[in-house]
Amino acid sequence: MAAMVRRQRQRPRRLACWALMAVLLADFLALSDTLAVMSVDLGSESMKVAIVKPGVPMEIVLNKESRRKTPVIVTLKENERFFGDSAASMAIKNPKATLRYFQHLLGKQEGNPHVALYRARFPEHELGFDPQRQTVHFKISPQLQFSPEEVLGMVLNYSRSLAEDFAEQPIKDAVITVPAFFNQAERRAVLQAARMAGLKVLQLINDNTATALSYGVFRRKDINSTAQNIMFYDMGSGSTVCTIVTYQTVKTKEAGMQPQLQIRGVGFDRTLGGLEMELRLREHLARLFNEQRKGQKAKDVRENPRAMAKLLREANRLKTVLSANADHMAQIEGLVDDVDFKAKVTRVEFEELCADLFERVPGPVQQALQSAEMNLDEIEQVILVGGATRVPKVQEVLLKAVGKEELGKNINADEAAAMGAVYQAAALSKAFKVKPFVVRDAVIYPILVEFTREVEEESGVRSLKHNKRVLFSRMGPYPQRKVITFNRYSHDFNFHINYGDLGFLGPEDLRVFGSQNLTTVKLKGVGESFKKYPDHESKGIKAHFNLDESGVLSLDRVESVFETLVEDSPEEESTLTKLGNTISSLFGGGTKDTPDTKENGTDTVQEEEESPAEGSKDEPGEQAELKEEAEAPMEDTSQPPPPEPKGDAAPEGEKAAEKENGEKSAAQKPSEKGKAGSEGVPPAPEEEKKQKPARKQRMVEEIGVELVVLDLPDLPEDKLAHSAQKLQDLTLRDLEKQEREKAANSLEAFIFETQDKLYQPEYQEVSTEEQREDISGKLNAASTWLEDEGFGATTVMLKEKLTELRKLCQGLFFRVEERKKWPERLSALDNLLNHSSMFLKGARLIPEMDQIFTEVEMTTLEKVINETWAWKNATVAEQAKLPATEKPVLLSKDIEAKMMALDREVQYLLNKAKFAKPRPRPKDKNGTRAEHPLNASASDQEEKVIPPPGQTEDAKPISEPEKETRSEPADAEPLELGGPGAESEQKEQPTGQKQTLKNDEL
C-alpha cells in the first residue's frame, strides 16, 4: 500500500518533467526554424524588405535589379506573372493586366468612396462584385479574377522570395508595416493575405511606430529620463500620417532602466500624397497633348489606357525633377499613333495644380496635437519621412505650420520604417537577442461594448435600458487585455462590439471608414450554468478581450463565474492541484507556497485589476464592470497607462467597496479583494472558524459564443484555403516556367557553342572528318527540333535532349581537355622528380654519425622515384604511338596520382628531418671532444664555444638533462646517444659547474 502511494506521488512529478521536456523541445524546434526573420515595409507605391540573420544585422534586401526598393506592381497574364520593375515596364504594354495601388481596396466594400475613387483613377481596370462579402475583385479575364487580398498575398510571397535569395535560407517569420489609420477590417485583410502567402506574421506594426523605433534604436544614448517629444511627418505616395512620439527611459521589471517610445498623438489624411500630385500632373499633360492635336480631329488621349500609363510614368519623373529644378521639359516618344509629345512644365504650374493639396498639409499636424493634448511649444523637433516630403512646397507649408526654424532630415526617409520593423522582428523572434526597447503604441479608434437589458422602474413599469462601456479608449496603449463583467444576467443574452466616438473624423473620412459596428456576440449556455450551480453565488459573466500587438481585437473567451464557501480539506486535493504544486516545486516555488495559494489551488480564473470605465453612472447593481487583466506584457507593466479624463473615474461606491473588502481575512486572494462586493457571504461565527476553517471556491463554466461580424466578413476557411492553393499553384507554375526556360537556354547555348568548336583547330586535331560530320548533323537536327517543336516541349524533354548531345560529344571534349592539361602536368611531374632525386642524393651523403634517415626509408623513396620515371617514360612513349583521334592513355588524373604518391614520401622524410634531434659527439680518452669531421658545415664550426685560457671545456658544469623537456613529433624515431662513454662522461662532471654546449645540442 505504501509503495502504491509513493508511485502515485511520483506520477505528477514525472508528468511535470515530461511537460517541461516537451516545452524545451518545442522551443528548440522553433529556434531551428527561425534562424532568419524579415520585415516588409508595404508602401502604396513601393516596398522595402529587410532581414536579420546570424552574421547579417539588419540589412535592406536588394532585388533582382540590385535596387533597395521594389515597386508594388503585379502583372497577371494567362501563363505568367511579373513583379517589381518587370511589372512596371509591362504597365505600358498591358495596363489592364498590371495592378497597382490595390492596397487602397483592402477591407473596403463596394459602396466605399475609395472604390469609386480607384475606378476614377484607373479606369482600365474592371472591378467585379462579390455578393457574399460585398467587396470588389479584379477581373482581368473570365479565368483570371483575384481579390485585393490575393494580389497582396502574391506581393508578400514575392517579397519573401527576395529575402530568401538574399539570406540564402528559408524564411517564414515576418513583421509587416501597415498605415496607422487602418481599422480592424483592413488589418484582418492584411493578415489573411499573409496567410495566403504562407507567412507567419509576428506582428503588424504601424509604419509610424516602426519609423519611431528606428529613430530611437540608432539614438539610444540620447534618451534619458527626461521626456523628449518628437514629431514625425510622413507623406508617402498614397497618404500622410503625422505622429507625436515621446522618448524617455523607464524602469522595467525584467531589464531595469530601458528606453521607451510612446505614441502620444496621431493625425492622418488618407488621400494626401505623391500619387495625387502625379495624377494632377498626368491630367495636365493630357490636356496639353489634346490641345496640340486639337485641329487634327484626334481622339481624346484619356481614352487610350497605354497612353495614360505613359503619361503617369512621365508625371512621376516630372514631379521628382521639379523638386530640384524650376522647370523641365516633359517628352514622350510615340504617345499615340506614333505622335510624339513634348511640353515644358514649370514648378509654379505644378504648385498651382496642387494648391488645394498643399493647403491640406497642416491638417494632420493639428489632429496629432489635439489627440496628444499638446501644443507646438512642447515639440522639440519635426522630422520628415516619406518620399513626397521632398517636394519643396510641402516643406515650405509644413515649416510655416509647425513654427520651427528648420525641419529635421536626419533620418532615411525611405528605409526607416523597414529598419524599425526588422528590429522588432528580431526582438519578437526566438533566434535573436536584442537590446530591449519598450514600444507603447496607441489606439486610434476607440472600441466600446454596448448591451441592452430590461429594467424595472419604481412605478413597476419595465423598460429597456441601453448601456455603453468603453473597452479601449482613444490613444490608450496596446497590446492590452480587458475583461468586462455582466452582473445581472442569468439567461442567454447578446451584446455588441462597436467603435466609439469617431467625432475627430470628418464626414468624408467617416464614409471611407466604413461600418462602425464590429461584431454582435451571442451567448449560449448562461441559463444552463446557473442551473448547474444553484447553491453558488454568481460573480457575473466575464468576457475576456484582447487587443494584440497587431492592433487586432479578439474575444478570447466568455465565462460564467460562481463562488461558494467550502470547508478546508487538504486531504481531498485533486490530481490537477498536485500536478500544479509539483511543477511549481520544479521551478523553485515548492517551498514558498503560502496557505493562501494552497487554498485557492482549484481557482481557474485569473482575477483582474479594476480599470476606469467610461459611460453614464448607472445604479451599482446595473453597471457592467470593466476590468483590465493583470497578465499584461512588459510594455504595459513598465509604466502605468496615461490617466483617463476625470469624468471617467469609478463611482465613490466602488472605491468604498474596495476599501471594505481590503479588510477581509487572509484566506482570500489579494487579487480577489478588489472584486468582492456587497453580495459577499456573511462571515461564520468564530467557533466554527476555529473548528472548520472555510475558504472561497470558484467554479467557472465556459459559455458558448457565436460571433456575427458586421464590418467586413472574413474569408471562410475553405475559401481562404482555396486562395492559398491558387497562389501556390501560380508560384509552382512560375518556377516550372523558369526551369523550362533555363533548360531551353542551356540546350540552345550548347548547340551553338559546339557547332563553333567543330571548326577550331584543337578540336579538328583530335577528331576525324566522319566524327565531326556525325556530331554536326545531330546538332543541326536538335536545333531544327528546338525551333519547330521546342515551344511545346516539356522541361524533361529539353533536359533529355541536352544529355543526349553531351554524351555524343563527351569523347571529343575529353581528348581536347586532356591535351590542354598535358604540358602543365608533365612539367610539374618532371620538377618533382628532379627535386626528389636531389633530395635523396643529399640524404645519402649525410655521415653515418649524423644520419637521421634509415636505409629502408631511403630505399623506399628511391623505389618510388624509379617507378615514377619508368611509368612516365613508358606512358609518354605509348601515347606518342597512338593517333590523336583515339582515347589517350596518358591521363591527367594518373599524372596527379603519381605526383601525390611521390610527394607523400618526400614530405614524410622532410618532416622527420625537421623534428629530429642531433646525436651528442663522443669524447676521446683525454676528455676532449672528437675532432670535427671534415665534411661538417661551416656553421657548425662557428657555433662551437671556445673556453677561456686556462680552463677546458670538461671543467665547466653541465646542465641537468633529465629536467629538460623537448617536444618530438610522433613519427620521429628516437636517436641513440653517442655510446657508453657519453653516460660515464656525464657522471664525471662536477655538480657545481656548467658545460657549454652547441646550439644544436640544446
BAMI-314135 format. One record per residue (C-alpha): z, y negated, x negated. Coordinates in steps of 0.5 Angstrom, whole numbers, plus 2048, in hexadecimal, padded with zeros to 3 digits. Each point is the difference from the previous one (the first is absolute). Layout:
N
ZYX
...
***
This chain:
1002
800800800
8027FB7FA
7F98027FD
7FC7FE806
8047FA801
7FE7FE7F9
7F9802801
8007FB806
8037FA7FC
7FB8017FA
7FA800805
8007F9802
8007FF7F8
7FA8047FF
7FC7FD805
8027F97FE
7FE8027F9
7F9802802
7FF7FA804
8017FC7FA
7FB8047FC
7FB7FF806
8017F9800
8007FF7F8
7F9805800
7FD7FB806
8027FA7FB
7FC8047FA
7FA802804
8007F9803
8007FD7F9
7FB8047FD
7FB7FE806
8017F97FF
7FF7FE7F9
7FC7FA801
8007FB806
7FB7FB802
8007F9804
7FB7FE805
7FF7F8801
7FC800806
7FD7FA801
7FB7FD805
7FA8007FB
8028047FA
8068057FE
8038007F9
8038077FE
8068017FB
8038067FD
8068027FD
8008077FC
8048027FA
7FE7FC7FA
7FC7FB804
8057FB803
7FD7FC806
7F88007FF
7FB7FD804
7FB805801
7F87FF7FE
7FB802805
7F98047FE
7FD7F97FE
8067FE7FC
8037FB804
8077FF802
7FF7FE808
7FB804804
7FD7FE807
803803806
7F9802803
7FD806802
7F9802802
7FF806804
7FA804801
7FE807802
8008037FA
8047FC7FB
8057FA7FF
8017FB7FC
8077FC7FE
8017FA7FC
7FB7FC7FC
7FB805802
8017FF807
8007F87FF
7F98017FE
7FE804806
8027FB804
7FA7FC7FF
7FB806802
804804805
8057FA803
801805807
8038067FC
8047FB7FB
8077FF803
8057FB7FD
8067FC802
801805805
8088007FF
8007FA805
7FF805805
8068047FF
804801805
7FC7FC805
7FE802807
7F97FE803
8027FA803
8047FD7FA
7FD7F97FE
7FF8027F9
7FB806802
7FC7FA803
8007FC7FA
7FE8067FC
7FA801804
7FE7F9800
8018007F8
7FC8077FF
7FB801806
7FC8057FC
806805801
800804807
807801802
802806805
805800805
806806800
802800807
8068047FE
8037FB7FB
7FD7FA803
7FD7FF7F9
7FA7FF7FD
7FC8047FA
7FA7FF7FC
7F9803803
7FB8017FA
7FC805804
802805805
8028057FB
8047FB7FC
8067FD803
8067FE7FD
8067FC802
8037FB7FB
8068057FE
7FB8057FE
7FC7FB7FC
8067FD7FD
8028087FE
7F98007FC
8027FA7FC
8078037FF
7FD8067FE
7FB7FD7FB
8067FC7FD
8048067FF
7F98037FC
8007FA7FC
8078007FE
8008087FE
7FA7FF7FC
8047FA7FC
806804800
7FD8077FE
804804805
801800808
8047FB804
803801806
8057FA801
7FE7F9801
8037F9802
7FB7FC805
8017F9801
7FF7FD807
8007F9802
8077FE802
7FE7FE807
7FD807802
804802806
802807802
7F9803802
7FD7FD7FA
8058037FC
7FF807803
7F9800800
8007FF7F8
805806800
7FB804804
7FA7FE7FB
8048027FA
802807804
7F8801801
7FF7FF7F8
8068057FE
8047FA7FD
808801800
8027F8802
8067FF7FC
8007F9803
7FC7FB804
8027FA7FC
7FF7F9803
7FB7FC7FB
8047FA7FF
8068047FF
7FC8047FA
7FE7FA7FD
8077FD800
8028077FD
7FB7FF7FA
8027F97FF
808802800
7FF8067FB
7FC7FC7FB
8057FB800
806804801
8047FC7FA
7FF7F9804
804803806
8077FF800
8067FF806
7FD7F9802
7FB801805
7F97FE7FF
7FB7FE806
7F98017FE
7FA7FF805
7FA8057FF
7FA7FD804
7FB806800
7F97FE803
7FB806800
7FA802803
802801807
8077FD801
8057FB7FD
8088027FF
8057FB7FE
8068047FD
8077FD7FE
8048047FB
8078007FE
8018037F9
8078017FD
8058057FD
804804805
8058067FF
7FE807802
805806800
7FB8047FC
7FE7FC7FB
8047FA7FF
7FD7F9800
7F9800801
7FA7FB802
7FE800807
7FB7FC804
8017FF808
7FA7FE804
8037F9804
7FA7FE804
7F9802801
7FA7FC803
7F9802801
7F97FF803
7FC806802
7F97FD7FF
8017FA7FB
7FD8037F9
7FA8007FC
7FC804805
8007FB805
7FD7FB7FB
7FB8057FE
7FE800807
7FF7F9801
7FC7FF7F9
7FC806803
7FE7FC806
7FF7FA7FD
7FB8047FB
7FD803806
7FF7F9804
7FD7FD7F9
7FB806800
7FE7FF807
7FE7F97FF
7FC8027FA
7FC804805
8007FC806
7F97FF800
7FE8077FF
802803807
8048057FC
806804803
8077FE7FF
8038037FA
806801803
7FC806804
7FF8037F9
8068057FE
7FD8007F9
7FF7F97FF
8077FE803
8038057FB
7FC7FD7FA
8037F9803
807803800
8008027F9
7FD7FA7FD
8057FC804
8058047FD
7FD7FE7F9
8007F9802
8077FF802
8028027F9
7FB7FC7FC
8027FA805
8078017FE
7FF7FD7F9
7F97FC801
7FF7FA804
7F9803803
7FC8067FF
7F9803802
800806805
7FA8047FF
7FE807802
7F98037FF
7FC803806
8067FF805
7FB801806
7F9802800
7FF7FF7F8
8027F9801
8057FD7FB
8067FC802
8027FA7FB
8057FB802
8057FB7FD
807800803
8067FB7FD
807801800
8017FA805
7FC804805
8048067FF
8067FD801
7FD7FC807
7FE807802
8078037FF
8047FA802
804803806
8028067FC
8037FB7FA
8047FD806
803807801
8028017F9
8077FD801
802804807
8028067FC
8057FC7FC
8037FC806
801807803
8038037FA
8057FA7FF
802801808
8018077FF
8047FF7FA
8047FA803
7FF7FD7F9
7FC7F97FE
7FC7FF7FA
8057FD7FC
8038077FF
7FA8037FE
7FF8007F8
7F98027FF
7FA801804
7FC8067FD
7F8801802
7FE807802
7F9803802
7F97FE7FF
7FF7FB805
8057FB7FD
7FB7FF7FA
7FD7FB805
8017F97FD
8017FD807
805806802
8057FE7FA
7FF7F8802
802801807
8068057FE
8027FC7FB
8017FA805
803804805
8068037FB
8017F97FD
8018037F9
7FD7FE7F9
7FC8067FF
7FE807802
8028067FD
7FB8047FD
8048047FB
7FE807804
7FA804800
7FD7FE807
7FC807801
8058057FD
8077FE801
800804807
7FD8067FD
8058007FA
8067FF804
7FE805805
7FF8057FA
8077FE7FD
803802807
7FC807800
8048017F9
8067FF803
7FF804806
7FD8067FC
8058057FD
7FC8017FA
8027F97FD
8067FC7FF
7FF7F8800
8057FA800
8037FF807
7FD7FA803
8037FF807
7FB7FF806
8027FD806
7FA7FF805
8017FC807
7FE802807
7FA7FB802
800802807
807802804
801806804
804801806
803805805
7FF7FF807
803804806
8027FF807
806803804
803800806
8067FC801
8057FE806
8027F9801
8067FE803
7FD800807
7FF807800
7F87FF7FF
7FD8047FB
7FA7FC7FC
7FC8027F9
8027FC7FA
7FB7FF7FA
8038007F9
7FD7FF7FA
8038017F9
7FD7FE7F9
7FF8067FC
7FD7FD7FA
8017F87FF
7FA7FC7FD
8017FF7F9
805806800
8008047FA
7FD807800
8008067FF
805801804
803805806
8037FE806
804803806
8007FE807
805803805
800800807
807801803
7FF800808
7FA805801
802807802
7F9802802
7F98007FD
7FD7F97FF
7FB7FC7FD
8007FA7FB
7FA7FC7FD
7FF7FE7F9
7FC7F97FF
7FF7FB7FC
8057FA800
7FF7F9801
7F97FE7FD
8007F9801
7FF7FE7F9
7F8803801
7FB7FB803
7FC802807
7FA8037FC
8058047FB
803803806
7FA802802
7FE8037FA
8078037FF
7FE805806
805803804
8087FE800
802807803
8018057FB
803806803
803803806
8068057FF
801805805
8078047FF
800807803
807804800
8057FB801
803802806
8008077FD
8047FE7FA
8057FD805
801807804
8008047F9
8077FC7FE
8037FE807
8077FF7FC
7FE7FC7FB
8007F87FF
7F97FD800
7FE7FC7FA
7FA7FE802
7F88027FF
7FF7FE7F9
7F87FE7FE
7FF8007F8
7FA7FC7FE
7FD7FF7F9
7FC7FA7FD
7FE8047FA
7FD7FD7F9
7F97FF803
8037FC806
7FE805805
805801806
802807802
805803805
8048067FC
804803805
8047FF806
807803801
805800806
8078007FC
806802803
8088007FD
806804802
8078017FD
8018077FE
8068047FC
7FF8007F9
7FF8087FE
7FE8007F9
7FF808800
7FA7FF805
7FC7FD7FB
7F9801801
7FB8037FB
7FC7FA800
8067FC7FE
8028057FB
7F97FF7FD
8007F9800
8078007FC
7FD8057FB
7FA7FB7FF
8057FA7FF
8048047FB
7FA8027FC
7FF7F87FF
8077FF7FE
8027FE807
804806802
8077FE7FD
7FF7F9803
800801807
8057FD805
803802806
7FB7FB804
7FA8037FD
802807802
8027FF807
7F97FD801
7FC8057FD
7FD802807
7FE7F9801
7F88007FF
7FF7F9802
8007FA7FB
8047FA802
7FC7F97FF
8037FA7FF
8007FA805
7FA7FB800
7FF7FA804
7FB801806
7FC7FA803
8007FF807
8047FE806
807801800
801806806
806803802
8038047FB
7FF807804
7F97FE801
7FE7FE7F9
7FC8047FB
8038017F9
7FB7FE7FB
8038037F9
7FD8017F9
8008067FD
8058017F9
7FB8047FD
7FC7FA7FD
7FB8007FA
8027FD7F9
7FD7FA802
8037FF807
8078017FD
7FF7FC7FA
8027F9803
8017FF808
7FB7FE804
7FF7F9802
8057FE806
7FD7FF807
8007FA804
8077FE803
7FD802807
7FF8077FE
8078017FE
804806803
8057FE806
8077FF7FF
802806804
7FC8057FB
8047FC7FA
807801803
7FE808802
7FE8017F8
8077FD7FE
804804805
7FC8067FE
8027FF7F9
807802801
7FF807802
8028067FD
7FD8027F9
7FE806803
7FA7FC803
7FA7FF7FB
8007F97FD
7F97FF803
802802807
8057FB800
7FB7FA802
7FD805805
805802805
8017FB806
8057FF805
7FE807803
8038047FB
805806802
8087FD800
8048037FA
804806802
8088007FF
8038007F9
803807801
7F9803802
7FD7FD7FA
8058037FB
7FF807803
7F9800801
7FC7FA7FD
7FA7FE803
7F97FD7FE
7FA7FE803
7FA805800
7F97FD801
7FA804804
7F97FE7FF
7FB802805
7F87FF7FE
7FD7FC805
7F8802802
7FC7FA7FE
7F97FE803
7FC7FA7FD
7FB7FC803
7FC7FC7FB
7FE7F9803
7FD7FC7FB
7FB8057FD
800807801
8008047F9
7FA8057FF
802807803
8028057FA
7FA804802
7FB7FA7FF
8047FE7FA
7FF8077FD
7F8800802
7FF7F97FD
8048027FA
7FB8067FF
7FA7FC802
8027FB7FA
8018077FB
7F9802802
7FD7FA7FF
8038007F9
7FE8077FE
7F97FE802
8007FA7FB
8038057FB
7FB805801
7FA7FB800
8037FD7FA
8008077FD
7F9802802
7FD7F97FD
8048027FA
7FC807800
7F97FD801
8017FA7FB
8028067FB
7FA804802
7FB7FA7FF
8037FE7FA
8008077FD
7F8801802
7FE7F97FD
8048017F9
7FE8077FF
7F97FE801
8007FB7FB
8048047FB
7FA805800
7FC7FB7FC
8057FF7FB
7FE8037F9
8078037FF
7FF804807
7F98027FE
8028037FA
805805803
7FB802806
7F9803801
7FB7FD804
801805805
8077FF801
7FF7F8801
7FB801805
804805804
8067FB800
7FC7FA801
7FC804806
807802803
8037F97FF
7FA7FD804
801805806
8077FE800
7FE7F8800
7FB801806
805804804
8057FB7FF
7FB7FA802
7FE805806
806804803
8067FC7FC
8017FC805
802806805
8038047FA
808801800
8057FF7FA
8008077FF
7F88017FF
8007FA7FC
8058037FB
7FD807800
7F97FD7FE
8037FC7FA
8048067FE
7F9804800
7FD7FB7FC
8057FF7FB
8008087FF
7F97FF7FF
8017FB7FA
8068037FD
7FD8037FA
7FB7FA7FF
8067FC800
8058047FC
7FB8017FA
7FF7F97FF
8077FE800
8018067FB
7FB7FD7FB
8037F9801
8078037FE
7FE8047FA
8007FA7FB
8067FE801
804806801
7FD8037FA
8017FA7FB
808801803
8008077FE
7FD7FF7F9
8057FB7FF
806804802
7FD8067FC
8007FC7F9
8077FD801
803806802
7FC8037F9
8037FB7FC
807800803
8008087FF
7FE7FF7F9
8057FB7FE
805804803
7FF8067FC
8007FB7FA
8087FF801
8048037FB
804806802
8067FD7FF
7FF7FA805
7FB805805
8027FF807
7FB804803
800808800
7FA8047FE
7FF802807
7FF7F9803
7FB7FE7FB
7FC806800
8007FF808
7FD7F97FF
7FB8037FB
7FE805805
7FF7FB806
7FC7FB7FC
7FC8067FD
7FF803807
7FE7F9803
7FB7FE7FA
7FD807802
7FF7FF807
7FE7F9800
7FA8027FB
7FE806804
8007FD806
7FC7FA7FE
7FB8047FD
800804806
7FF7FA804
7FA7FE7FC
7FC806801
8017FF808
7FB7FC804
8037F9803
7FE803807
8058067FF
807800801
8037FD7FA
8058057FC
8037FA7FC
8057FD806
8047FA7FF
806804803
8008057FB
8007FB7FA
8067FC803
804807801
7FE8027F8
8037F97FF
806800804
8028077FC
7FF7FD7F9
8037FA802
806804802
8018047FA
8007FA7FB
8057FC805
8058057FF
7FF8007F8
8017F8801
806800804
8038067FB
7FF7FB7FA
8027FA804
807803801
8018057FA
8067FF7FB
7FE8007F9
8048057FB
8057FE7FB
7FE8007F9
8038067FC
8047FD7F9
8008037F9
8058037FC
8027FA7FD
8027FD807
7FA7FB801
7FA801805
7FA8047FE
7FA7FC7FE
7FC7FD805
7F9804801
7FA7FD7FD
7FD7FF807
8057FC803
7FE7FA803
8027F97FD
8047FE806
8058067FF
8017FE7F9
8017F9801
806802805
8048037FB
8067FC7FF
8027FF7F8
8078017FF
8037FA7FB
8018017F9
8068057FE
800803807
7FC806802
7FE802807
804806801
8067FC7FE
7FF7FC807
804802806
7FB804805
8017FE808
802806804
7FA803803
804804805
8027FA804
7F87FD800
7FC802807
7F9800800
7FB801805
7FB8057FF
7FA802805
801806804
7FA8037FD
8017FF7F9
8028057FB
8077FF7FC
7FF7FF7F9
8038047FB
8057FD7FB
7FE8007F8
8038067FE
8078037FF
8017FA7FA
8007FB806
806802803
8048017FA
7FE7F97FE
8037FD806
8068037FF
8017FE7F9
7FF7F9802
8077FB7FF
8027FF807
8017F87FF
7F97FF7FD
7FA7FF804
7F98027FE
7FA7FC800
7FA804804
7F97FE801
7FE7FD806
7FC806803
8078047FF
8047FC804
***
